[in-house]
Amino acid sequence: MPIGAVVVDGRGRVLGAGANEREATGDPTAHAEVVALRRAAAANGSWRLEGATLAVTLEPCTMCAGALVQARVARVVFGAWDPKAGAVGSLWDVVRDPRLNHRPEVVAGVLEGECGGLLRAFFGERRTPP
């Protein structure tokens, strides 16, 4: 699945990057965001990613949105909206829930057409009979 994520610190230095690895690893939590957060935390030497930005192709799901809050990421940037499972504004808005102790800034729809086009092409190829 063409979903990628990258975590950068406040100076723009890449701390971690990831792609969706669920099929490759058999791990249901191996979404691009979680993989990138794990790598960023390892590089940072702490699970607290305060001041960091995570950018991802597709709006994060509830699991990933929760992980972003738990990691104290300062900003979430995503491309395509996910009306079926998105949890950063479309179906739910986990990251901006006022009951939580941390709420990252959200920048949505960055390169939305390009990101959505990649996903549509990917799934279109798989749904078309050979």
GUSE-17566 format. One record per residue (C-alpha): chain; x, z, y; residue number from 1. Coordinates in pm, 1 decimal. Example, Ala and Ser with C-alpha at 12.3 -4.5 7.8 and 13.67 -1.06 7.14 Angstrom:
% GUSE-17566
 cadena       xx       zz       yy num
      A   1230.0    780.0   -450.0   1
      A   1367.0    714.0   -106.0   2
% end
This chain:
% GUSE-17566
 cadena       xx       zz       yy num
      A      0.0      0.0      0.0   1
      A    154.3    -98.9    334.0   2
      A    136.4    241.4    500.4   3
      A    450.2    380.2    656.5   4
      A    524.7    685.4    866.8   5
      A    817.6    805.7   1072.2   6
      A    891.4   1142.3   1235.5   7
      A   1108.9   1148.2   1547.2   8
      A   1227.9   1448.9   1740.4   9
      A   1185.6   1497.0   2114.7  10
      A   1498.0   1289.8   2181.3  11
      A   1374.8    994.0   1976.0  12
      A   1604.3   1064.3   1680.1  13
      A   1450.9    975.7   1341.7  14
      A   1416.7   1290.2   1130.0  15
      A   1232.2   1137.9    836.3  16
      A   1045.5    829.7    723.4  17
      A    821.3    756.0    430.6  18
      A    587.8    510.6    269.4  19
      A    293.2    564.8     40.5  20
      A    446.2    664.0   -295.5  21
      A    137.5    774.7   -489.1  22
      A    147.0    494.0   -744.4  23
      A    525.7    499.8   -780.3  24
      A    549.1    875.9   -830.8  25
      A    209.0    965.7   -975.3  26
      A    186.4   1230.7   -703.7  27
      A   -152.3   1243.4   -529.8  28
      A      7.9   1410.2   -226.1  29
      A    272.2   1138.1   -176.9  30
      A    104.9    981.7    126.0  31
      A    342.5    827.3    379.7  32
      A    286.1   1111.5    627.2  33
      A    361.0   1385.8    373.2  34
      A    672.9   1206.2    248.9  35
      A    794.9   1164.0    608.6  36
      A    716.8   1528.5    693.5  37
      A    906.5   1654.0    387.3  38
      A   1211.4   1447.1    478.6  39
      A   1190.1   1550.2    844.9  40
      A   1167.4   1919.3    755.3  41
      A   1471.0   1884.5    528.6  42
      A   1669.5   1709.8    802.8  43
      A   1550.3   1962.1   1061.1  44
      A   1633.3   2259.5    842.0  45
      A   1287.2   2402.8    909.4  46
      A    925.7   2325.2    833.5  47
      A    847.4   2371.5   1202.9  48
      A    863.3   2027.2   1359.2  49
      A    778.8   2142.1   1711.1  50
      A    834.9   1870.4   1968.6  51
      A    828.9   1596.1   1702.9  52
      A    611.6   1287.3   1691.3  53
      A    476.1   1130.7   1373.0  54
      A    381.7    763.2   1390.8  55
      A    187.5    602.1   1105.9  56
      A     21.4    270.9   1027.7  57
      A   -322.5    413.4    940.9  58
      A   -519.8    709.9   1073.0  59
      A   -426.1   1014.5    862.7  60
      A   -663.9   1157.4    600.7  61
      A   -771.5   1522.3    589.8  62
      A   -473.5   1626.6    374.2  63
      A   -224.7   1459.9    606.0  64
      A   -399.4   1581.8    921.3  65
      A   -380.0   1936.2    785.8  66
      A    -10.5   1891.7    706.2  67
      A     53.0   1770.6   1062.2  68
      A   -110.2   2082.2   1201.8  69
      A     80.3   2308.4    960.7  70
      A    412.3   2141.3   1051.8  71
      A    341.5   2199.3   1422.8  72
      A    396.9   1830.6   1504.2  73
      A    352.2   1778.3   1878.4  74
      A    210.6   1425.1   1869.8  75
      A     42.3   1192.6   1621.3  76
      A     49.0    818.1   1686.4  77
      A   -139.4    580.7   1459.2  78
      A   -234.2    215.9   1446.1  79
      A   -550.4    130.5   1255.2  80
      A   -857.1    353.5   1241.0  81
      A   -986.0    459.7    898.3  82
      A  -1365.2    498.4    926.4  83
      A  -1396.8    585.4    555.3  84
      A  -1139.8    867.2    533.5  85
      A   -976.5    918.8    873.6  86
      A   -940.2   1275.8    996.3  87
      A   -792.3   1221.4   1341.7  88
      A  -1103.9   1105.9   1522.3  89
      A  -1311.5    868.0   1314.8  90
      A  -1477.1   1048.6   1022.2  91
      A  -1339.6   1394.5   1107.3  92
      A  -1109.7   1529.8   1377.8  93
      A   -905.2   1792.9   1199.8  94
      A   -607.8   1790.3   1436.2  95
      A   -813.0   1862.8   1748.2  96
      A  -1035.7   2133.9   1601.0  97
      A  -1034.6   2413.1   1862.9  98
      A  -1047.9   2678.0   1590.8  99
      A   -694.3   2593.3   1479.2 100
      A   -384.3   2756.2   1626.2 101
      A   -206.4   2423.5   1681.2 102
      A   -347.9   2093.0   1803.4 103
      A   -117.1   1792.7   1837.8 104
      A   -169.6   1524.8   2098.6 105
      A   -323.0   1208.6   1950.4 106
      A   -237.9    852.4   2053.8 107
      A   -467.9    618.8   1860.8 108
      A   -489.7    244.2   1815.7 109
      A   -124.6    157.7   1883.5 110
      A    -70.1   -196.5   1751.3 111
      A   -413.2   -158.3   1591.9 112
      A   -458.8   -531.2   1525.7 113
      A   -122.8   -569.4   1355.0 114
      A   -162.4   -253.9   1145.8 115
      A   -518.1   -340.6   1044.6 116
      A   -413.6   -696.1    962.7 117
      A   -145.2   -572.9    721.7 118
      A   -397.0   -355.0    541.7 119
      A   -667.4   -624.3    527.9 120
      A   -419.4   -876.6    387.6 121
      A   -294.3   -628.2    128.3 122
      A   -640.6   -540.1      0.2 123
      A   -765.8   -897.8     32.3 124
      A   -497.1  -1014.5   -210.2 125
      A   -593.3   -748.1   -461.4 126
      A   -967.3   -816.0   -443.3 127
      A   -939.1  -1191.2   -483.8 128
      A   -960.8  -1295.0   -849.4 129
      A   -650.6  -1489.2   -968.5 130
% end
